[in-house]
Amino acid sequence: MDFIELRVTAPGELSDILVAELAEIGFDTFEDNDEGFCAYTTQDLFSADSVAEIMSRYQGVGELEFEHRIITRQNWNAEWEKNFQPLVIADQVSVRAPFHEARPDLAHEIVIMPRMSFGTGHHDTTALMITNQLHLDHRGKRVLDMGCGTGILAVMAVQLGAAYVLAVDVEPWTAENAADNALENNVQDQVEARLGDVTALEGEEPFDLILANINRNVLLEDMGAYARYLKPGGPILFSGFYEDDLPLIRAAAEQAGFRYESHRVQNHWVSAVFRQPA
């Protein structure tokens, strides 16, 4: 299946609004740039009329331009390699592709090839999640990575000492990519990549730690399931939503029984830490 790249030129505050709107019509990967952002979805979910309708509502709010193009699956890695630069998160984690030089001076190194999967570390939500992971005890833990994308958070979890990570995503190529990246980082024995949504967890024992970097609507819909699959006293990390949505996420999490602990903000995106009461 091919993909759609929607390139949007818009000021920062308007970009934030447009990202939220586009997420409602099937776009699930966003990359910021100096002019605005790029949004990605699969060709079967793309509707040019729906995009145009959203954009028309904000014409006049600020300088706004948009265009889309088709990217074939075969060309995705070539497109990504042209623009991808190695990244350092929290002065501790190197995120790079196999063709970049290693960084032995840093505590952790994650090698990622994305295949159109979300999560190279360049998006604020992924970087925020990894930063929060660095402050949690993963040693010997059984971890769930919901909406795993490239598997970057699962790899990070194993490097921090997790004994086992179940990495789940709804897209077939994403689950494949997570498995490939686990192999690339020599953690394939600890990471299981599984295709599906929250229903794919049926029969699983509760986890010690849950990582959920998805989007606001999925988090709200699945909050009760997260509560069922997290052990008493266990932490859960949420991301994939804006700072303005934190009160909504917090209300739903607390209604499900979670206790709020903290959150981080970067460019209006949030990663929040909650905990299941002991």
C-alpha positions in Angstrom: 0.0 0.0 0.0 1.2 3.5 -0.8 1.2 6.5 1.5 0.1 10.1 1.3 2.4 13.0 2.5 0.5 16.2 3.2 2.9 19.1 3.4 1.4 22.1 5.3 2.8 25.6 5.6 1.3 27.3 8.7 2.3 29.3 11.8 3.0 27.3 15.0 -0.3 27.7 16.8 -2.3 27.0 13.7 -0.2 23.9 13.0 -1.1 22.5 16.4 -4.8 22.9 15.6 -4.4 21.4 12.2 -2.5 18.4 13.5 -5.3 17.6 15.9 -7.9 18.0 13.1 -6.0 15.8 10.7 -5.6 13.1 13.3 -9.4 12.8 13.3 -9.5 11.8 9.6 -6.8 9.2 9.6 -3.4 10.9 9.6 -1.3 9.3 12.3 2.3 10.4 11.7 3.4 14.1 11.9 6.8 15.6 11.5 7.5 19.3 12.2 9.6 21.5 10.0 10.6 25.2 9.8 7.5 26.1 7.7 4.9 24.0 9.4 4.7 20.2 9.3 4.2 17.1 7.2 1.4 14.6 7.9 1.2 11.0 6.7 -1.5 8.5 6.2 -2.2 5.4 4.0 -3.7 6.0 0.6 -6.9 4.1 1.4 -7.6 6.4 4.3 -6.9 9.6 2.5 -9.7 12.0 1.4 -8.6 15.1 -0.5 -12.1 16.6 0.1 -11.9 16.1 3.9 -8.5 17.7 4.0 -9.7 20.7 1.9 -12.7 21.1 4.2 -10.5 21.3 7.2 -8.2 23.7 5.6 -11.0 25.9 4.4 -12.2 26.5 8.0 -8.8 28.1 8.9 -8.2 30.2 5.8 -7.6 33.7 7.0 -6.5 32.6 10.5 -2.8 32.7 9.3 -0.8 32.1 6.2 -1.9 28.6 5.2 -0.8 26.5 2.2 -1.0 22.7 1.7 -0.3 20.1 -0.9 -0.1 16.4 -1.0 1.8 13.7 -2.9 1.9 9.9 -3.1 4.9 8.1 -1.7 5.2 4.5 -2.7 6.1 2.0 0.0 9.2 1.1 -1.9 10.4 4.7 -1.8 9.7 5.4 1.8 13.1 4.5 3.2 14.9 6.5 0.5 12.8 9.5 1.3 13.4 9.1 5.0 17.2 8.6 4.6 17.5 11.8 2.7 16.2 13.8 5.6 17.0 11.8 8.8 19.7 13.1 11.1 21.0 11.3 14.2 19.5 12.6 17.4 20.5 12.7 21.1 17.7 12.6 23.7 18.3 13.9 27.3 22.0 13.9 26.8 21.9 10.1 27.3 20.3 8.4 24.3 21.6 8.3 20.7 19.0 7.5 18.0 20.5 6.9 14.6 20.1 4.8 11.5 22.5 2.0 10.6 24.4 4.3 8.1 25.2 6.9 10.9 28.3 6.7 13.1 28.0 5.2 16.5 28.1 7.3 19.7 29.9 5.1 22.3 30.2 8.2 24.5 26.5 8.0 25.4 24.9 5.6 27.8 22.3 4.3 25.3 22.2 3.8 21.5 19.1 2.9 19.5 19.4 2.1 15.8 16.2 2.6 13.9 14.9 2.1 10.3 11.3 3.3 10.2 9.6 1.9 7.1 6.9 4.5 7.4 6.4 3.6 11.1 6.0 6.4 13.6 8.7 6.9 16.2 12.2 7.8 15.2 12.7 10.0 18.3 12.4 13.2 16.2 8.8 13.7 17.2 8.3 15.4 20.5 6.1 12.7 21.9 8.7 10.0 21.3 11.5 12.0 22.8 9.3 12.9 25.8 8.4 9.2 26.4 12.1 8.2 26.3 13.0 11.0 28.7 10.3 9.7 31.1 11.5 6.1 30.7 14.9 7.1 31.8 13.5 8.0 35.2 11.6 4.7 35.8 12.9 1.4 37.0 12.6 -1.2 34.2 14.9 -3.8 35.7 13.4 -7.3 35.4 10.0 -5.8 34.4 7.4 -7.1 32.0 6.5 -4.1 29.8 3.6 -3.4 27.3 4.3 -0.9 24.5 1.0 0.0 22.9 1.1 1.7 19.5 4.7 0.7 19.3 5.5 2.2 15.9 9.2 1.5 15.1 9.6 -0.3 18.4 11.9 2.5 19.7 10.3 2.6 23.2 10.5 -1.2 23.4 14.2 -1.2 22.6 14.7 1.5 25.2 12.9 -0.5 27.7 15.1 -3.5 27.2 18.2 -1.4 27.4 17.0 -0.1 30.7 16.7 -3.7 32.0 13.2 -4.9 31.0 13.0 -8.7 30.9 10.2 -8.8 28.3 8.3 -6.3 26.1 5.1 -6.9 24.2 5.1 -4.3 21.4 1.6 -4.0 19.8 0.5 -1.9 16.8 -2.5 -2.0 14.4 -0.5 -1.7 11.2 1.1 -4.8 9.7 4.2 -3.0 8.4 4.6 -1.4 11.8 4.6 -4.7 13.7 7.1 -6.0 11.1 9.3 -2.9 11.5 9.3 -3.2 15.3 10.4 -6.8 15.0 13.2 -5.8 12.5 14.4 -3.0 14.8 14.4 -5.3 17.8 16.7 -7.6 15.8 18.9 -4.6 14.7 19.4 -3.7 18.3 20.0 -7.3 19.5 16.9 -7.3 21.7 14.9 -9.7 19.7 14.8 -12.3 22.5 13.1 -9.8 24.8 10.8 -8.0 22.4 7.6 -9.6 20.9 6.0 -7.6 18.2 2.3 -8.3 17.8 -0.3 -7.1 15.3 -3.5 -5.7 16.7 -5.2 -3.2 19.0 -6.0 -3.5 22.7 -8.0 -6.7 22.0 -4.7 -8.4 21.1 -4.0 -8.4 24.8 -6.7 -10.9 25.6 -5.4 -13.6 27.9 -2.3 -11.7 28.9 -1.3 -11.3 32.6 -1.0 -7.7 33.9 2.2 -5.9 33.1 4.6 -4.1 35.4 4.8 -1.1 33.2 2.8 0.3 30.2 4.0 2.7 27.5 1.1 4.2 25.4 2.2 6.8 22.8 -0.8 6.8 20.5 -3.3 9.6 20.3 -5.9 11.3 22.5 -9.0 9.4 21.2 -7.4 5.9 21.4 -6.1 6.6 24.9 -9.5 7.7 26.1 -11.2 4.8 24.4 -8.8 2.2 25.8 -8.2 3.7 29.3 -10.3 1.0 31.1 -8.3 -1.8 29.3 -5.0 -0.2 30.4 -6.2 -0.3 34.0 -7.0 -4.0 33.7 -3.6 -4.8 32.3 -1.4 -2.9 34.7 -0.3 -4.4 38.0 -1.0 -2.6 41.3 1.7 0.0 41.9 2.8 -0.1 38.3 3.4 3.1 36.2 1.9 4.0 32.9 3.3 6.6 30.5 0.9 8.3 28.1 1.7 10.6 25.1 0.4 11.5 21.7 -1.7 14.5 22.8 -1.4 18.2 23.3 -1.0 20.1 26.5 -4.6 21.4 26.2 -5.8 17.8 26.2 -4.0 16.9 29.5 -7.0 17.7 31.7 -9.2 15.4 29.6 -6.6 12.6 29.7 -6.1 13.1 33.4 -9.8 13.0 34.2 -10.2 9.7 32.2 -7.1 8.2 33.8 -8.2 9.1 37.3 -11.7 7.8 36.6 -10.1 4.4 35.6 -8.3 4.4 38.9 -4.8 5.8 38.0 -3.0 8.3 40.1 -1.4 11.3 38.4 2.3 11.7 39.1 3.9 14.1 36.6 4.1 15.3 33.0 6.6 16.9 30.6 5.9 19.3 27.8 7.8 20.0 24.6 6.4 22.2 21.8 2.9 21.8 23.3 3.1 18.0 23.2 2.8 16.1 26.5 4.0 12.8 28.1 2.4 12.1 31.4 3.2 9.6 34.1 0.4 7.9 36.1 0.4 5.0 38.4 -1.9 2.2 39.4 -2.4 2.4 43.2 -0.7 -0.4 45.1 
